[in-house]
């Protein structure tokens, strides 16, 4: 467009002049006034004239003569001088300033408002984790641990004719590759309500893991609705939530797996916030969370329907939190979780001989997503008088939970800042199940005797000895308590290898000791990694994480656990993780 000549000038039509066209366009759009546009051109011409005069003074005579020999410009052309770099930069800066000032005044492209209002009300977050998971089993582990979910799914199983399905307890599994991917959206509505959704991977619809194992012939991976909720702060300090959402109770993985989401309704009153206090919290929270609504058509094969009550978890918690001037923060919380109607019962005498596929009266009390550890019982009692063949030993059974679960959860923590982004945190947790009733384990007779967590007096010669035998009964050794201690040092955002807010160079190390007796909590909802899930386990955890970049973390954990009672079962677990989040 602008080419240097010996005279440092060029004649150009307006349509060919970038400078003139730009100024004219900005004047037409109202960004520049005509006066400002003329001033910019005048300034550019003055700078060029000064440069031309200087060059004319020092340039060789041949160049001056060449400039003089140029023909005069055609009528109507505009002489566009060379524009020095400093002037161009100044024009650029002044134009940017004026354009942004006008944009901000008119609200169409301000730096802090580059999109419509509704975009400001939406927040999108997500994370991805790649894991190498290995499990190592002791050589002397018992091979006879029943796979409870499969037993009940393919059942009823007649143990006189069929082998019960068993979990792996002896063969190591190394370097299983897993992914966890989650994407969530939360929108603010009417300034005080939030609508949230989250999708997550998972091998099955179970409640305690969103890991997807990379196996199965390159098949596509399932994606589940992890969260869907509406949350509102009705007044400052008073919050309600409905739908499906992350566990809102303050606790540890001794009680609930970190991936557990709850269904139902929840409310919280922060009494200190209601009074305008920020450094001190007195919170009361609670909710009702349906676990299973019983089938209204049960038994489906009978006109005489059974009315089982719906299963719920009713929970309440009281929490105190205090921030001190030195940055120290302390928490203390006590919760009570009542799991209704999880306990099994022995059925009325059931005639399995006259009719095929009969449903006995308590078959519906089978537990959901049981893992291992909880004390089990058979659910069926048989009407042997209806057996046409006294030598027919058939006894197809389902498994149920022996005890109820009404759990007290007391937990607390102290956080002490060491330096910027480095915090030391010590946490503790104590659990006690009031639904545990070992004194009445034989109230329903030998048919309802506990099947596991019993100590046989002579297993070699009497392997069928039961805890409810009339003579020489086996000793029941299950328990109802649990406790854990957790120590973490480093960036709190990496205590669980969650890099969402972690900065480059952040690090964390953590360790824990956990002791969880057989019936302290339902084994369906506790940590899925320690002892590979379930209860009746004790041991330690040690791990660490480091962020090589913002939002990216590398981590590793070693989890070592043994059984507390019952048959030997020692399992060590190694996790090596890469986490990426935004």
MARPA-685207 format. One line per 10 residues: number of its first residue (from 1); for each residue x, y, z of C-alpha. Coordinates in steps of 0.2 Angstrom, whole numbers, always signed. Example, Ala and Ser with C-alpha at 12.3 -4.5 7.8 and 13.67 -1.06 7.14 Angstrom:
! residues 2
1 = +62/-22/+39 | +68/-5/+36
//
This chain:
! residues 582
1 = +0/+0/+0 | +13/+13/+5 | +30/+11/-4 | +45/+21/-1 | +51/+33/-14 | +67/+43/-15 | +56/+58/-9 | +49/+47/+5 | +31/+51/-2 | +19/+42/-13
11 = +3/+48/-22 | -12/+36/-19 | -30/+36/-22 | -41/+36/-7 | -47/+19/-10 | -29/+13/-10 | -24/+22/+6 | -25/+12/+22 | -22/+27/+33 | -36/+37/+25
21 = -48/+23/+24 | -46/+18/+42 | -48/+36/+48 | -64/+38/+37 | -71/+22/+43 | -69/+26/+62 | -77/+43/+59 | -92/+35/+50 | -94/+23/+65 | -93/+37/+77
31 = -77/+31/+86 | -68/+47/+80 | -74/+64/+78 | -70/+73/+62 | -59/+85/+71 | -49/+70/+80 | -47/+61/+63 | -40/+77/+55 | -29/+80/+69 | -22/+62/+68
41 = -19/+65/+49 | -11/+82/+52 | +1/+75/+65 | +6/+61/+54 | +9/+73/+39 | +20/+84/+51 | +30/+70/+57 | +33/+64/+39 | +37/+82/+33 | +50/+83/+46
51 = +58/+66/+41 | +57/+71/+23 | +66/+88/+26 | +79/+79/+36 | +82/+66/+22 | +82/+80/+9 | +96/+89/+19 | +107/+73/+20 | +101/+64/+4 | +112/+63/-11
61 = +108/+76/-25 | +104/+62/-37 | +89/+57/-25 | +84/+75/-23 | +84/+77/-42 | +74/+60/-44 | +61/+67/-32 | +60/+83/-42 | +57/+74/-58 | +42/+65/-52
71 = +26/+70/-62 | +13/+80/-53 | -1/+69/-45 | -17/+67/-55 | -32/+78/-49 | -42/+71/-34 | -27/+61/-27 | -22/+62/-9 | -4/+63/-4 | -1/+50/+10
81 = +16/+53/+18 | +26/+40/+26 | +20/+37/+44 | +34/+34/+56 | +32/+19/+68 | +31/+29/+83 | +16/+39/+76 | +8/+22/+71 | +10/+15/+88 | +2/+31/+96
91 = -12/+31/+84 | -15/+12/+88 | -15/+16/+107 | -27/+31/+106 | -39/+21/+94 | -39/+7/+106 | -42/+18/+121 | -57/+27/+113 | -64/+11/+106 | -64/+2/+122
101 = -71/+18/+131 | -86/+18/+119 | -88/-1/+120 | -89/+0/+139 | -101/+15/+139 | -112/+5/+127 | -110/-11/+136 | -106/-22/+120 | -87/-27/+123 | -81/-21/+140
111 = -66/-31/+146 | -76/-37/+161 | -92/-40/+151 | -87/-49/+135 | -103/-60/+135 | -122/-59/+139 | -128/-58/+157 | -133/-77/+157 | -115/-83/+154 | -110/-75/+170
121 = -122/-85/+179 | -115/-102/+173 | -100/-111/+180 | -93/-127/+171 | -81/-138/+180 | -73/-155/+176 | -59/-167/+180 | -51/-182/+173 | -41/-195/+182 | -30/-209/+175
131 = -25/-223/+187 | -15/-238/+188 | -22/-249/+201 | -14/-264/+208 | -20/-276/+222 | -9/-289/+231 | -17/-303/+241 | -8/-313/+255 | -4/-331/+251 | -14/-338/+266
141 = -30/-328/+263 | -46/-339/+264 | -54/-343/+247 | -71/-344/+254 | -77/-326/+255 | -94/-325/+247 | -98/-313/+233 | -114/-307/+241 | -121/-296/+226 | -119/-310/+214
151 = -126/-323/+226 | -142/-313/+228 | -143/-308/+209 | -142/-326/+202 | -151/-333/+217 | -159/-341/+226 | -144/-353/+227 | -146/-370/+234 | -130/-374/+243 | -134/-392/+244
161 = -133/-393/+225 | -124/-377/+219 | -107/-368/+223 | -109/-351/+230 | -100/-337/+220 | -84/-331/+228 | -73/-315/+227 | -55/-316/+222 | -44/-317/+238 | -28/-325/+232
171 = -23/-319/+214 | -14/-303/+212 | -21/-290/+200 | -8/-278/+194 | -8/-262/+184 | -27/-262/+180 | -30/-246/+171 | -44/-235/+176 | -51/-218/+171 | -63/-207/+180
181 = -71/-192/+170 | -83/-180/+177 | -91/-164/+170 | -102/-153/+180 | -113/-137/+177 | -120/-125/+190 | -131/-110/+186 | -136/-96/+197 | -155/-92/+196 | -163/-76/+204
191 = -146/-73/+213 | -150/-85/+227 | -153/-102/+219 | -141/-114/+210 | -146/-127/+198 | -133/-141/+196 | -129/-156/+185 | -114/-168/+184 | -111/-183/+173 | -98/-196/+178
201 = -91/-212/+172 | -92/-229/+181 | -92/-247/+178 | -109/-250/+186 | -123/-239/+194 | -116/-243/+212 | -115/-229/+224 | -97/-228/+229 | -86/-228/+213 | -85/-218/+197
211 = -70/-228/+190 | -71/-235/+173 | -59/-250/+170 | -51/-249/+153 | -55/-267/+147 | -68/-276/+137 | -62/-275/+119 | -62/-256/+117 | -80/-255/+121 | -88/-238/+124
221 = -89/-232/+142 | -105/-229/+152 | -109/-211/+158 | -121/-209/+173 | -130/-195/+180 | -120/-192/+196 | -129/-176/+202 | -145/-166/+198 | -150/-154/+211 | -157/-137/+215
231 = -150/-127/+230 | -155/-111/+238 | -150/-100/+252 | -167/-94/+257 | -159/-81/+269 | -141/-79/+273 | -136/-94/+284 | -152/-105/+279 | -149/-117/+265 | -160/-131/+257
241 = -156/-143/+243 | -167/-156/+233 | -162/-169/+221 | -146/-179/+220 | -130/-171/+226 | -113/-174/+234 | -113/-179/+252 | -116/-163/+262 | -111/-170/+279 | -94/-167/+287
251 = -86/-184/+289 | -72/-196/+283 | -71/-210/+271 | -72/-222/+286 | -91/-218/+285 | -94/-213/+267 | -84/-216/+251 | -79/-199/+244 | -88/-202/+228 | -105/-206/+237
261 = -119/-194/+231 | -135/-194/+241 | -153/-194/+234 | -167/-184/+243 | -169/-167/+252 | -157/-158/+264 | -157/-143/+274 | -144/-133/+284 | -145/-118/+296 | -129/-109/+300
271 = -134/-101/+316 | -118/-90/+317 | -120/-84/+299 | -138/-79/+304 | -131/-68/+317 | -118/-61/+305 | -103/-70/+312 | -90/-75/+300 | -76/-82/+310 | -86/-94/+320
281 = -99/-107/+314 | -113/-116/+323 | -122/-127/+310 | -136/-139/+311 | -140/-149/+296 | -151/-164/+292 | -160/-173/+278 | -170/-188/+272 | -163/-199/+259 | -172/-213/+251
291 = -162/-229/+248 | -175/-240/+240 | -194/-239/+238 | -201/-256/+239 | -210/-264/+224 | -229/-261/+226 | -232/-278/+217 | -221/-289/+228 | -223/-304/+228 | -226/-302/+209
301 = -232/-321/+208 | -245/-319/+222 | -261/-310/+224 | -257/-308/+243 | -246/-293/+242 | -233/-288/+256 | -232/-271/+262 | -213/-268/+266 | -209/-250/+272 | -197/-240/+261
311 = -179/-239/+266 | -172/-222/+270 | -157/-214/+278 | -162/-201/+290 | -147/-190/+295 | -144/-175/+307 | -128/-167/+311 | -122/-153/+323 | -105/-144/+319 | -94/-131/+327
321 = -80/-122/+318 | -69/-109/+324 | -55/-98/+315 | -42/-91/+326 | -31/-75/+322 | -16/-85/+318 | -25/-94/+304 | -28/-110/+314 | -45/-118/+311 | -54/-131/+321
331 = -69/-142/+317 | -80/-153/+328 | -95/-162/+322 | -107/-176/+328 | -119/-184/+316 | -132/-198/+318 | -137/-208/+303 | -152/-220/+304 | -153/-233/+290 | -171/-239/+291
341 = -176/-257/+286 | -159/-263/+280 | -160/-278/+292 | -165/-295/+286 | -178/-306/+294 | -182/-325/+293 | -197/-328/+282 | -213/-337/+286 | -212/-355/+282 | -211/-355/+263
351 = -217/-369/+252 | -203/-371/+238 | -208/-389/+234 | -226/-387/+227 | -223/-371/+216 | -207/-367/+205 | -199/-350/+208 | -210/-346/+223 | -206/-329/+232 | -204/-331/+251
361 = -211/-317/+262 | -194/-309/+266 | -185/-311/+249 | -187/-292/+246 | -175/-288/+261 | -160/-293/+251 | -146/-279/+254 | -142/-267/+240 | -124/-266/+233 | -117/-276/+248
371 = -98/-278/+247 | -90/-288/+262 | -88/-287/+280 | -106/-285/+287 | -113/-300/+296 | -125/-310/+285 | -140/-322/+288 | -151/-333/+277 | -168/-325/+274 | -178/-341/+271
381 = -187/-353/+282 | -194/-368/+273 | -210/-377/+275 | -204/-395/+276 | -221/-402/+279 | -225/-398/+261 | -210/-408/+254 | -217/-423/+246 | -200/-431/+247 | -192/-431/+264
391 = -175/-435/+256 | -176/-420/+246 | -163/-408/+254 | -167/-393/+243 | -165/-376/+252 | -162/-362/+239 | -158/-346/+249 | -155/-327/+248 | -143/-318/+260 | -148/-303/+271
401 = -140/-292/+284 | -141/-298/+302 | -141/-281/+311 | -149/-264/+309 | -138/-248/+307 | -141/-233/+317 | -123/-225/+317 | -116/-211/+328 | -102/-202/+318 | -91/-190/+329
411 = -77/-182/+319 | -65/-167/+321 | -50/-158/+313 | -37/-145/+317 | -29/-136/+302 | -13/-126/+305 | -5/-115/+292 | +14/-118/+290 | +17/-106/+276 | +9/-99/+260
421 = -1/-114/+252 | +6/-126/+265 | -6/-132/+279 | -5/-146/+292 | -21/-155/+295 | -25/-168/+309 | -42/-177/+308 | -50/-190/+318 | -66/-200/+317 | -76/-212/+329
431 = -91/-222/+324 | -103/-232/+334 | -118/-242/+328 | -132/-243/+340 | -142/-255/+329 | -129/-269/+333 | -138/-282/+344 | -127/-297/+347 | -137/-303/+363 | -152/-307/+352
441 = -143/-315/+337 | -153/-331/+340 | -170/-323/+342 | -176/-331/+326 | -168/-348/+330 | -155/-357/+320 | -163/-352/+304 | -157/-334/+307 | -140/-337/+314 | -125/-327/+308
451 = -116/-335/+294 | -99/-325/+296 | -89/-316/+309 | -90/-332/+320 | -76/-341/+328 | -77/-360/+327 | -71/-370/+341 | -65/-385/+330 | -66/-380/+312 | -56/-395/+306
461 = -69/-407/+313 | -85/-397/+314 | -85/-384/+300 | -104/-382/+301 | -104/-377/+319 | -116/-362/+321 | -118/-348/+333 | -136/-353/+337 | -133/-372/+340 | -142/-379/+355
471 = -125/-386/+361 | -107/-380/+359 | -112/-365/+349 | -99/-355/+339 | -94/-339/+346 | -99/-323/+337 | -85/-310/+336 | -92/-296/+325 | -91/-278/+331 | -100/-261/+330
481 = -86/-248/+331 | -74/-239/+320 | -61/-226/+322 | -48/-217/+311 | -34/-204/+312 | -28/-194/+297 | -13/-183/+295 | -10/-172/+279 | +3/-159/+276 | +4/-148/+260
491 = -8/-139/+249 | -26/-144/+254 | -31/-145/+236 | -20/-160/+234 | -25/-169/+250 | -36/-180/+238 | -26/-178/+222 | -39/-165/+216 | -29/-152/+206 | -44/-141/+202
501 = -37/-126/+212 | -19/-132/+213 | -5/-121/+207 | +12/-127/+199 | +24/-134/+212 | +11/-137/+225 | +13/-154/+235 | +5/-164/+249 | +8/-179/+259 | -4/-189/+269
511 = -6/-204/+280 | -20/-213/+290 | -24/-227/+301 | -41/-235/+300 | -50/-248/+311 | -68/-253/+305 | -77/-267/+314 | -89/-278/+304 | -105/-269/+308 | -100/-252/+312
521 = -107/-245/+296 | -116/-253/+281 | -103/-260/+270 | -112/-253/+254 | -106/-235/+257 | -89/-235/+265 | -72/-232/+256 | -71/-243/+240 | -52/-243/+240 | -46/-248/+258
531 = -47/-267/+259 | -55/-265/+242 | -71/-260/+250 | -82/-265/+265 | -79/-267/+283 | -70/-279/+295 | -53/-271/+291 | -39/-262/+299 | -23/-255/+292 | -14/-239/+286
541 = -14/-228/+271 | +1/-217/+265 | +2/-206/+250 | +7/-190/+241 | +4/-179/+227 | +13/-165/+217 | +7/-152/+204 | +20/-150/+189 | +8/-137/+181 | -8/-127/+186
551 = -22/-139/+187 | -12/-155/+184 | -7/-167/+198 | +3/-183/+200 | +0/-194/+215 | +2/-211/+223 | -5/-221/+237 | -2/-237/+246 | -16/-245/+256 | -13/-260/+267
561 = -27/-269/+277 | -30/-285/+286 | -46/-293/+292 | -50/-289/+311 | -60/-306/+314 | -66/-321/+304 | -56/-330/+290 | -39/-322/+284 | -40/-308/+271 | -25/-297/+269
571 = -26/-285/+254 | -13/-271/+249 | -18/-259/+236 | -6/-247/+226 | -13/-232/+216 | -3/-221/+204 | -14/-207/+198 | -13/-193/+185 | -26/-180/+188 | -31/-165/+177
581 = -45/-153/+182 | -53/-136/+177
//
